[in-house]
Amino acid sequence: MAEPVEGGWRTLAFSREEAWVVHAALLDRVRTAVEAGDTAEGYPELDALTALEDGRERFAPDEIGVVRRALEVYLRSAPPRDLAPGRAALRRTGVPGAPDT
């Protein structure tokens, strides 16, 4: 579950394996958007990647949504090794009061 921090930001403390899958899911979304020529919204996944890679584990609410959507799509066809850590990462993106996925 994403822990709230000051200013509406949330902390997502992914394990190393979870972070690897989140990274793969976000990059997959960027690749898909680039290949489709879909640049209307820019690439919000790059902001989420920056948050993931900067080591602070702080995400804006919209970045958490981007991570969640990327994982939902990625896990539909992910390699078997990514399924368990990907599902765990997806649960971390849940909002308070929402059922786990």
Phi and psi in radians as a Rosetta constraint file:
Dihedral C 1 N 2 CA 2 C 2 CIRCULARHARMONIC -1.287 0.35
Dihedral N 2 CA 2 C 2 N 3 CIRCULARHARMONIC 2.153 0.35
Dihedral C 2 N 3 CA 3 C 3 CIRCULARHARMONIC -1.539 0.35
Dihedral N 3 CA 3 C 3 N 4 CIRCULARHARMONIC 2.244 0.35
Dihedral C 3 N 4 CA 4 C 4 CIRCULARHARMONIC -1.191 0.35
Dihedral N 4 CA 4 C 4 N 5 CIRCULARHARMONIC 2.490 0.35
Dihedral C 4 N 5 CA 5 C 5 CIRCULARHARMONIC -2.311 0.35
Dihedral N 5 CA 5 C 5 N 6 CIRCULARHARMONIC 3.065 0.35
Dihedral C 5 N 6 CA 6 C 6 CIRCULARHARMONIC -0.902 0.35
Dihedral N 6 CA 6 C 6 N 7 CIRCULARHARMONIC 2.448 0.35
Dihedral C 6 N 7 CA 7 C 7 CIRCULARHARMONIC 1.364 0.35
Dihedral N 7 CA 7 C 7 N 8 CIRCULARHARMONIC 0.296 0.35
Dihedral C 7 N 8 CA 8 C 8 CIRCULARHARMONIC 1.503 0.35
Dihedral N 8 CA 8 C 8 N 9 CIRCULARHARMONIC -0.132 0.35
Dihedral C 8 N 9 CA 9 C 9 CIRCULARHARMONIC -1.238 0.35
Dihedral N 9 CA 9 C 9 N 10 CIRCULARHARMONIC 2.787 0.35
Dihedral C 9 N 10 CA 10 C 10 CIRCULARHARMONIC -2.315 0.35
Dihedral N 10 CA 10 C 10 N 11 CIRCULARHARMONIC 2.630 0.35
Dihedral C 10 N 11 CA 11 C 11 CIRCULARHARMONIC -1.739 0.35
Dihedral N 11 CA 11 C 11 N 12 CIRCULARHARMONIC 2.241 0.35
Dihedral C 11 N 12 CA 12 C 12 CIRCULARHARMONIC -2.071 0.35
Dihedral N 12 CA 12 C 12 N 13 CIRCULARHARMONIC 1.860 0.35
Dihedral C 12 N 13 CA 13 C 13 CIRCULARHARMONIC -1.618 0.35
Dihedral N 13 CA 13 C 13 N 14 CIRCULARHARMONIC 1.431 0.35
Dihedral C 13 N 14 CA 14 C 14 CIRCULARHARMONIC -1.299 0.35
Dihedral N 14 CA 14 C 14 N 15 CIRCULARHARMONIC 2.498 0.35
Dihedral C 14 N 15 CA 15 C 15 CIRCULARHARMONIC -1.198 0.35
Dihedral N 15 CA 15 C 15 N 16 CIRCULARHARMONIC 2.978 0.35
Dihedral C 15 N 16 CA 16 C 16 CIRCULARHARMONIC -1.048 0.35
Dihedral N 16 CA 16 C 16 N 17 CIRCULARHARMONIC -0.756 0.35
Dihedral C 16 N 17 CA 17 C 17 CIRCULARHARMONIC -1.161 0.35
Dihedral N 17 CA 17 C 17 N 18 CIRCULARHARMONIC -0.721 0.35
Dihedral C 17 N 18 CA 18 C 18 CIRCULARHARMONIC -1.096 0.35
Dihedral N 18 CA 18 C 18 N 19 CIRCULARHARMONIC -0.783 0.35
Dihedral C 18 N 19 CA 19 C 19 CIRCULARHARMONIC -1.069 0.35
Dihedral N 19 CA 19 C 19 N 20 CIRCULARHARMONIC -0.653 0.35
Dihedral C 19 N 20 CA 20 C 20 CIRCULARHARMONIC -1.078 0.35
Dihedral N 20 CA 20 C 20 N 21 CIRCULARHARMONIC -0.767 0.35
Dihedral C 20 N 21 CA 21 C 21 CIRCULARHARMONIC -1.204 0.35
Dihedral N 21 CA 21 C 21 N 22 CIRCULARHARMONIC -0.719 0.35
Dihedral C 21 N 22 CA 22 C 22 CIRCULARHARMONIC -1.033 0.35
Dihedral N 22 CA 22 C 22 N 23 CIRCULARHARMONIC -0.778 0.35
Dihedral C 22 N 23 CA 23 C 23 CIRCULARHARMONIC -1.017 0.35
Dihedral N 23 CA 23 C 23 N 24 CIRCULARHARMONIC -0.842 0.35
Dihedral C 23 N 24 CA 24 C 24 CIRCULARHARMONIC -1.080 0.35
Dihedral N 24 CA 24 C 24 N 25 CIRCULARHARMONIC -0.721 0.35
Dihedral C 24 N 25 CA 25 C 25 CIRCULARHARMONIC -1.137 0.35
Dihedral N 25 CA 25 C 25 N 26 CIRCULARHARMONIC -0.741 0.35
Dihedral C 25 N 26 CA 26 C 26 CIRCULARHARMONIC -1.166 0.35
Dihedral N 26 CA 26 C 26 N 27 CIRCULARHARMONIC -0.760 0.35
Dihedral C 26 N 27 CA 27 C 27 CIRCULARHARMONIC -1.119 0.35
Dihedral N 27 CA 27 C 27 N 28 CIRCULARHARMONIC -0.629 0.35
Dihedral C 27 N 28 CA 28 C 28 CIRCULARHARMONIC -1.100 0.35
Dihedral N 28 CA 28 C 28 N 29 CIRCULARHARMONIC -0.700 0.35
Dihedral C 28 N 29 CA 29 C 29 CIRCULARHARMONIC -1.147 0.35
Dihedral N 29 CA 29 C 29 N 30 CIRCULARHARMONIC -0.702 0.35
Dihedral C 29 N 30 CA 30 C 30 CIRCULARHARMONIC -1.121 0.35
Dihedral N 30 CA 30 C 30 N 31 CIRCULARHARMONIC -0.818 0.35
Dihedral C 30 N 31 CA 31 C 31 CIRCULARHARMONIC -1.008 0.35
Dihedral N 31 CA 31 C 31 N 32 CIRCULARHARMONIC -0.791 0.35
Dihedral C 31 N 32 CA 32 C 32 CIRCULARHARMONIC -1.082 0.35
Dihedral N 32 CA 32 C 32 N 33 CIRCULARHARMONIC -0.745 0.35
Dihedral C 32 N 33 CA 33 C 33 CIRCULARHARMONIC -1.149 0.35
Dihedral N 33 CA 33 C 33 N 34 CIRCULARHARMONIC -0.732 0.35
Dihedral C 33 N 34 CA 34 C 34 CIRCULARHARMONIC -1.123 0.35
Dihedral N 34 CA 34 C 34 N 35 CIRCULARHARMONIC -0.800 0.35
Dihedral C 34 N 35 CA 35 C 35 CIRCULARHARMONIC -1.096 0.35
Dihedral N 35 CA 35 C 35 N 36 CIRCULARHARMONIC -0.576 0.35
Dihedral C 35 N 36 CA 36 C 36 CIRCULARHARMONIC -1.465 0.35
Dihedral N 36 CA 36 C 36 N 37 CIRCULARHARMONIC -0.121 0.35
Dihedral C 36 N 37 CA 37 C 37 CIRCULARHARMONIC 1.251 0.35
Dihedral N 37 CA 37 C 37 N 38 CIRCULARHARMONIC 0.362 0.35
Dihedral C 37 N 38 CA 38 C 38 CIRCULARHARMONIC -1.549 0.35
Dihedral N 38 CA 38 C 38 N 39 CIRCULARHARMONIC 1.628 0.35
Dihedral C 38 N 39 CA 39 C 39 CIRCULARHARMONIC -2.046 0.35
Dihedral N 39 CA 39 C 39 N 40 CIRCULARHARMONIC 0.224 0.35
Dihedral C 39 N 40 CA 40 C 40 CIRCULARHARMONIC -1.002 0.35
Dihedral N 40 CA 40 C 40 N 41 CIRCULARHARMONIC -0.680 0.35
Dihedral C 40 N 41 CA 41 C 41 CIRCULARHARMONIC -1.792 0.35
Dihedral N 41 CA 41 C 41 N 42 CIRCULARHARMONIC 0.145 0.35
Dihedral C 41 N 42 CA 42 C 42 CIRCULARHARMONIC 1.266 0.35
Dihedral N 42 CA 42 C 42 N 43 CIRCULARHARMONIC -2.658 0.35
Dihedral C 42 N 43 CA 43 C 43 CIRCULARHARMONIC -2.251 0.35
Dihedral N 43 CA 43 C 43 N 44 CIRCULARHARMONIC 1.442 0.35
Dihedral C 43 N 44 CA 44 C 44 CIRCULARHARMONIC -1.085 0.35
Dihedral N 44 CA 44 C 44 N 45 CIRCULARHARMONIC -0.352 0.35
Dihedral C 44 N 45 CA 45 C 45 CIRCULARHARMONIC -1.096 0.35
Dihedral N 45 CA 45 C 45 N 46 CIRCULARHARMONIC -0.511 0.35
Dihedral C 45 N 46 CA 46 C 46 CIRCULARHARMONIC -1.185 0.35
Dihedral N 46 CA 46 C 46 N 47 CIRCULARHARMONIC -0.611 0.35
Dihedral C 46 N 47 CA 47 C 47 CIRCULARHARMONIC -1.135 0.35
Dihedral N 47 CA 47 C 47 N 48 CIRCULARHARMONIC -0.726 0.35
Dihedral C 47 N 48 CA 48 C 48 CIRCULARHARMONIC -1.162 0.35
Dihedral N 48 CA 48 C 48 N 49 CIRCULARHARMONIC -0.651 0.35
Dihedral C 48 N 49 CA 49 C 49 CIRCULARHARMONIC -1.082 0.35
Dihedral N 49 CA 49 C 49 N 50 CIRCULARHARMONIC -0.727 0.35
Dihedral C 49 N 50 CA 50 C 50 CIRCULARHARMONIC -1.068 0.35
Dihedral N 50 CA 50 C 50 N 51 CIRCULARHARMONIC -0.772 0.35
Dihedral C 50 N 51 CA 51 C 51 CIRCULARHARMONIC -1.086 0.35
Dihedral N 51 CA 51 C 51 N 52 CIRCULARHARMONIC -0.668 0.35
Dihedral C 51 N 52 CA 52 C 52 CIRCULARHARMONIC -1.187 0.35
Dihedral N 52 CA 52 C 52 N 53 CIRCULARHARMONIC -0.730 0.35
Dihedral C 52 N 53 CA 53 C 53 CIRCULARHARMONIC -1.494 0.35
Dihedral N 53 CA 53 C 53 N 54 CIRCULARHARMONIC -0.245 0.35
Dihedral C 53 N 54 CA 54 C 54 CIRCULARHARMONIC -1.384 0.35
Dihedral N 54 CA 54 C 54 N 55 CIRCULARHARMONIC -0.132 0.35
Dihedral C 54 N 55 CA 55 C 55 CIRCULARHARMONIC 1.481 0.35
Dihedral N 55 CA 55 C 55 N 56 CIRCULARHARMONIC -0.124 0.35
Dihedral C 55 N 56 CA 56 C 56 CIRCULARHARMONIC -1.530 0.35
Dihedral N 56 CA 56 C 56 N 57 CIRCULARHARMONIC -0.305 0.35
Dihedral C 56 N 57 CA 57 C 57 CIRCULARHARMONIC 1.053 0.35
Dihedral N 57 CA 57 C 57 N 58 CIRCULARHARMONIC 0.456 0.35
Dihedral C 57 N 58 CA 58 C 58 CIRCULARHARMONIC -1.806 0.35
Dihedral N 58 CA 58 C 58 N 59 CIRCULARHARMONIC 2.250 0.35
Dihedral C 58 N 59 CA 59 C 59 CIRCULARHARMONIC -2.221 0.35
Dihedral N 59 CA 59 C 59 N 60 CIRCULARHARMONIC 2.417 0.35
Dihedral C 59 N 60 CA 60 C 60 CIRCULARHARMONIC -1.231 0.35
Dihedral N 60 CA 60 C 60 N 61 CIRCULARHARMONIC 2.696 0.35
Dihedral C 60 N 61 CA 61 C 61 CIRCULARHARMONIC -0.931 0.35
Dihedral N 61 CA 61 C 61 N 62 CIRCULARHARMONIC -0.691 0.35
Dihedral C 61 N 62 CA 62 C 62 CIRCULARHARMONIC -1.213 0.35
Dihedral N 62 CA 62 C 62 N 63 CIRCULARHARMONIC -0.534 0.35
Dihedral C 62 N 63 CA 63 C 63 CIRCULARHARMONIC -1.184 0.35
Dihedral N 63 CA 63 C 63 N 64 CIRCULARHARMONIC -0.634 0.35
Dihedral C 63 N 64 CA 64 C 64 CIRCULARHARMONIC -1.099 0.35
Dihedral N 64 CA 64 C 64 N 65 CIRCULARHARMONIC -0.710 0.35
Dihedral C 64 N 65 CA 65 C 65 CIRCULARHARMONIC -1.091 0.35
Dihedral N 65 CA 65 C 65 N 66 CIRCULARHARMONIC -0.688 0.35
Dihedral C 65 N 66 CA 66 C 66 CIRCULARHARMONIC -1.124 0.35
Dihedral N 66 CA 66 C 66 N 67 CIRCULARHARMONIC -0.766 0.35
Dihedral C 66 N 67 CA 67 C 67 CIRCULARHARMONIC -1.081 0.35
Dihedral N 67 CA 67 C 67 N 68 CIRCULARHARMONIC -0.799 0.35
Dihedral C 67 N 68 CA 68 C 68 CIRCULARHARMONIC -1.054 0.35
Dihedral N 68 CA 68 C 68 N 69 CIRCULARHARMONIC -0.849 0.35
Dihedral C 68 N 69 CA 69 C 69 CIRCULARHARMONIC -1.103 0.35
Dihedral N 69 CA 69 C 69 N 70 CIRCULARHARMONIC -0.700 0.35
Dihedral C 69 N 70 CA 70 C 70 CIRCULARHARMONIC -1.096 0.35
Dihedral N 70 CA 70 C 70 N 71 CIRCULARHARMONIC -0.750 0.35
Dihedral C 70 N 71 CA 71 C 71 CIRCULARHARMONIC -1.154 0.35
Dihedral N 71 CA 71 C 71 N 72 CIRCULARHARMONIC -0.735 0.35
Dihedral C 71 N 72 CA 72 C 72 CIRCULARHARMONIC -1.013 0.35
Dihedral N 72 CA 72 C 72 N 73 CIRCULARHARMONIC -0.748 0.35
Dihedral C 72 N 73 CA 73 C 73 CIRCULARHARMONIC -1.253 0.35
Dihedral N 73 CA 73 C 73 N 74 CIRCULARHARMONIC -0.819 0.35
Dihedral C 73 N 74 CA 74 C 74 CIRCULARHARMONIC -1.064 0.35
Dihedral N 74 CA 74 C 74 N 75 CIRCULARHARMONIC -0.723 0.35
Dihedral C 74 N 75 CA 75 C 75 CIRCULARHARMONIC -1.200 0.35
Dihedral N 75 CA 75 C 75 N 76 CIRCULARHARMONIC -0.272 0.35
Dihedral C 75 N 76 CA 76 C 76 CIRCULARHARMONIC -1.135 0.35
Dihedral N 76 CA 76 C 76 N 77 CIRCULARHARMONIC -0.507 0.35
Dihedral C 76 N 77 CA 77 C 77 CIRCULARHARMONIC -2.389 0.35
Dihedral N 77 CA 77 C 77 N 78 CIRCULARHARMONIC 0.439 0.35
Dihedral C 77 N 78 CA 78 C 78 CIRCULARHARMONIC -1.247 0.35
Dihedral N 78 CA 78 C 78 N 79 CIRCULARHARMONIC 2.672 0.35
Dihedral C 78 N 79 CA 79 C 79 CIRCULARHARMONIC -1.065 0.35
Dihedral N 79 CA 79 C 79 N 80 CIRCULARHARMONIC 2.597 0.35
Dihedral C 79 N 80 CA 80 C 80 CIRCULARHARMONIC -0.914 0.35
Dihedral N 80 CA 80 C 80 N 81 CIRCULARHARMONIC -0.619 0.35
Dihedral C 80 N 81 CA 81 C 81 CIRCULARHARMONIC -1.118 0.35
Dihedral N 81 CA 81 C 81 N 82 CIRCULARHARMONIC -0.396 0.35
Dihedral C 81 N 82 CA 82 C 82 CIRCULARHARMONIC -1.585 0.35
Dihedral N 82 CA 82 C 82 N 83 CIRCULARHARMONIC -0.186 0.35
Dihedral C 82 N 83 CA 83 C 83 CIRCULARHARMONIC -1.130 0.35
Dihedral N 83 CA 83 C 83 N 84 CIRCULARHARMONIC -0.928 0.35
Dihedral C 83 N 84 CA 84 C 84 CIRCULARHARMONIC -1.097 0.35
Dihedral N 84 CA 84 C 84 N 85 CIRCULARHARMONIC -0.896 0.35
Dihedral C 84 N 85 CA 85 C 85 CIRCULARHARMONIC -1.159 0.35
Dihedral N 85 CA 85 C 85 N 86 CIRCULARHARMONIC -0.543 0.35
Dihedral C 85 N 86 CA 86 C 86 CIRCULARHARMONIC -1.157 0.35
Dihedral N 86 CA 86 C 86 N 87 CIRCULARHARMONIC -0.743 0.35
Dihedral C 86 N 87 CA 87 C 87 CIRCULARHARMONIC -1.146 0.35
Dihedral N 87 CA 87 C 87 N 88 CIRCULARHARMONIC -0.673 0.35
Dihedral C 87 N 88 CA 88 C 88 CIRCULARHARMONIC -1.108 0.35
Dihedral N 88 CA 88 C 88 N 89 CIRCULARHARMONIC -0.739 0.35
Dihedral C 88 N 89 CA 89 C 89 CIRCULARHARMONIC -1.117 0.35
Dihedral N 89 CA 89 C 89 N 90 CIRCULARHARMONIC -0.700 0.35
Dihedral C 89 N 90 CA 90 C 90 CIRCULARHARMONIC -1.071 0.35
Dihedral N 90 CA 90 C 90 N 91 CIRCULARHARMONIC -0.722 0.35
Dihedral C 90 N 91 CA 91 C 91 CIRCULARHARMONIC -1.075 0.35
Dihedral N 91 CA 91 C 91 N 92 CIRCULARHARMONIC -0.645 0.35
Dihedral C 91 N 92 CA 92 C 92 CIRCULARHARMONIC -1.114 0.35
Dihedral N 92 CA 92 C 92 N 93 CIRCULARHARMONIC -0.456 0.35
Dihedral C 92 N 93 CA 93 C 93 CIRCULARHARMONIC -1.439 0.35
Dihedral N 93 CA 93 C 93 N 94 CIRCULARHARMONIC -0.061 0.35
Dihedral C 93 N 94 CA 94 C 94 CIRCULARHARMONIC -1.045 0.35
Dihedral N 94 CA 94 C 94 N 95 CIRCULARHARMONIC 2.692 0.35
Dihedral C 94 N 95 CA 95 C 95 CIRCULARHARMONIC -1.678 0.35
Dihedral N 95 CA 95 C 95 N 96 CIRCULARHARMONIC 2.614 0.35
Dihedral C 95 N 96 CA 96 C 96 CIRCULARHARMONIC -0.945 0.35
Dihedral N 96 CA 96 C 96 N 97 CIRCULARHARMONIC 2.324 0.35
Dihedral C 96 N 97 CA 97 C 97 CIRCULARHARMONIC 1.547 0.35
Dihedral N 97 CA 97 C 97 N 98 CIRCULARHARMONIC -0.200 0.35
Dihedral C 97 N 98 CA 98 C 98 CIRCULARHARMONIC -1.524 0.35
Dihedral N 98 CA 98 C 98 N 99 CIRCULARHARMONIC 2.569 0.35
Dihedral C 98 N 99 CA 99 C 99 CIRCULARHARMONIC -1.195 0.35
Dihedral N 99 CA 99 C 99 N 100 CIRCULARHARMONIC 2.629 0.35
Dihedral C 99 N 100 CA 100 C 100 CIRCULARHARMONIC -1.194 0.35
Dihedral N 100 CA 100 C 100 N 101 CIRCULARHARMONIC 2.662 0.35
